Amino acid sequence: MKLRLKWFELSPRILSISSLGERMLASQYNRRRSAGFKLDTVRRDFVSGVFLERIEWEDEVEDPAEGILLLRRVEVRQTQFRISASPRTLELLNPPRSVQPFVDHLSQCADQDVRLKDIPLTPEDWLASFQGKPNSYIVTSITTAGITLSSGTSATISISGSEDVRKYLKQFATGRTAYAERLTMTIPRYIGTRIELQANARACVLEGGEAARAMLRGALEVAIRMRSGQ
């Protein structure tokens, strides 16, 4: 199953992860509370779980025999997350359209207004942070934008294949600046692993599941430290 992932920097620096986890445990979702957390793991360096929000409403349905019927509807929305201590990041799995209810409850547990900041990370920088030699992975597709052809013309190029396609991009973009919007990589030593890297710390695990997710997280942490000069 495809996994969509998004990482944010947390601002300002919130209290210790273990203390935050304890407060989340005190704000657990239950029948009496329409929104709250359900935690999987609480450690000194990370906390993970799901934020649950129960939405209830009534729909009006016209019945020729009974007139207007009121049907009670219930939806439980889920936001799966992981908050890491170093670097201080929020990881969302298959994020919903709006994470504001989650952020509001996180702010309550942190006793301050928590803000999410995009991580200005390019797919190329992320790729370079994967452990191992450059030839230990293969870039099988790449999409670029912003290739200037003339003062009024620019191009978007998409290249895909069964071998590494980066060398072919260089042929098309010789003498021009090309920015990768997304790229897909495979890691031969991990058969069945296929990952799409996107700008601003977004990614899709196309094949590979939780193992690929962990590799993405590790490479992201390396890239953030390199960007901050640590």
N, C-alpha and C positions, 0 to 999 in steps of 0.2 A: 504494500500500500504506500502511495506517495505521501511523504511528510513535508509540509510547508513550515519553514522556520524563519523567525525574525528575531534579531538581537537589538537591544537598546542599551545605552549608557543610562545609569540612574543618577539623577541630580536632585538635590544636593546629596552629599555622602550620608547615607542613613546609618542608623545604629548597627551594632554588631549583628551578624547573620543569626547567631544562636538566639540572641534576645528577640530579634524580629520573629523568628520561628516560634518562640514561646508565646508571643502576643498573637500570632496567627492561630495557634492551637486554642487560645482562649476565645477566638472569633470563628469557631468552626461552624460550618453549615449544618443545620438540623431542621426539624419540622417547625420549630417555633421561630427560626430565623430564616428570612427569605433569601438572604445572600450571606456567603461566608466561604471559608477555606476548608479544604480537605487535603491534608499534607501526607506525602509519601515518605519524605526523608527530611530530617532536621540535623544538620551538622555544623561545625564551626565555619566551614568554608562554603557551604551552599545549603539552600532549602528548596525543595521541589514539591509540587502538588498541583491541585486544580482549584480554581475559583469558580464557585457555583452561584448562579443567580436564578431564582424561581420567578417567572413572570406568569401572572394569572389575569385572565380577562374573560368577558362574556361575548359570545356571538349571537346575533339575532337571526333565527331561521324561520322562514314563513312556512307553516303547515296548513294546508287547506282545511283540515279537520279541526285542528287545535288553535289556529291563529298563529301568533308569534311565539316561538319557543326560544328560551334563553339557554344556550349551551355553554357550560363552563369549560374553558380551555386552560391548560397548564403547559408551560414550556420551561425546561431547565437548561439554561445556557452555560457552557463550560469554557473556561480559559485555562489551558494547561501551561504551567510556567516552571521556570527554574531561576533562582536568583543566586549569583555567584559572588564570592567575596573579593577575589583578586584575579582579574580586574572586576570592578563592581558593575555587573551587567545583568540584564533581565533577558531571559530566553523564553520565547513564546512558541508553542507548538500548535500549528494550524490556527493562527490567531483569528479572532472574530473581526467583524468590520469595525466595531468600537470596543476599545479596552478601557474606556473611562470609568465604568463601574468598578472594575478591578483596581485601577489606579486610585480611586477614591477610598476603597477599603484598605489598600496598601498604605495610603497616607495616614489613615486613622491608626493603623498598627504602628507606624513609624513616628507618630506624633509630630508630623511636619508634612508640608505639601511636597509630594514626590513628583518629579517631572521626568518624562522620558525623552531622551535625546537620540536622534539618529546617529549611527556610527558611520562616518564618512570613509568607508572602506571600498576600494575598487575590487572587482573580481580578480584582477591580476595580482594585487597585493595579497589577497586572501590565498590565492593559489600558491604564491611563493612561500607562504608560511607553513604549508604542509610538510611534515617531517619526511625525510628521505631525499634522495637525489632527484633532480628535475625529471629524469627519465623514468622515475618510478611511477609516474602517472601519465595518462594520455588525454589530451584535450581533443575530444571528438566533434565538438561543434562550438562555434563562437559567432556572436552577433555584435557588430560594432555600429556606432553612430557618429555623426559629426565629421565625416570625411569630406573635406571641402574640395570640390571640383572646380569651382569658379566663384566669383564674388557673389553670385546669386544662386548657386547650385551646390547642394551637399548630398551625400549618399549614405545609405545604410547597407551594410554587407553582412550576409549570413553564409557561413561555410560549414559544412558537415561532412563527415566521412568515417571510415573505420580505422584510420590512422591519425596521428597527431596533425591537426590542421593549422597550427600556428605559423608554420613556414609559408603556407599558401596565403595567409592574410598579409604577410610582409610583402609578397609579390604584388598584391592588389593595392596596398597602401604605401608603396615606396615613395618616400619624399613627402608624405602627408602624415598628419597626426590622426591616429585611430584610437578611440576609446571603447573598450569592451563593455557592453551593457549586460551581457550574460555569457557564460561559457559552461559547457558540460564536460565533465572529466570522468574517466574511469581509472581505477587503481588495479592493475593486473594481479598483484599479489593477494588482493582480496576479491576473489571471483564473485561477480554479481553485485559489485558496488558501482553505482553511477550517481553522480551528484551534479546539480546545476547551481553555479554560483552567480549571484546577482549583486547589483550595487547596493550600498547602504546596509550591508550585513543581512541580506536576505538570501535564502537558499531553499532548494527543493532536494530532498533525498528521493531519487527516482527508483533506486534499488539499493538495498543494503540495510535498511531499518535502523535500529538503535546503535549499531556499531558505526555506521556512517555518520549518524548524528553526533556521536562522541568525537569522531575525527574532525568534523566541522568545528565543534566547540574548541577543541585543542588548538587547531590552526588559527581560529579567531583570536584566542587569547594571546598567541605568539604575535599575531599581526598588530594587535592593540598595543602590546608592550613595545614593539619595534617603532610604532608611530609615535609613542610618547617618549621614546628614547630610554626606556628602562632596560 
